[in-house]
Amino acid sequence: MADIDIPPHLIELESAAWAEQQAGALTFATAAAVQAAYTEHAAATDGLSRLELEMATKRAVRHPEG
């Protein structure tokens, strides 16, 4: 998979969602905001799928060492 340029606002949104999830307190509003941001960013790029973007962002947030 090619390197994906992940905007800082997506990292921030995913980090917030991950923190809520880890605390067992993920809200619908947070999850919906993250999904909307993925969809919007992917649509604004040429050829990047929302799923590829989401997977890369989650990997960057949840496993920053690798």
Secondary structure, 3 states (H helix, E strand, C coil): CCCCCCCHHHHHHHHHHHHHHHCCCCCHHHHHHHHHHHHHHHHHCCCCCHHHHHHHHHHHHHCCCC
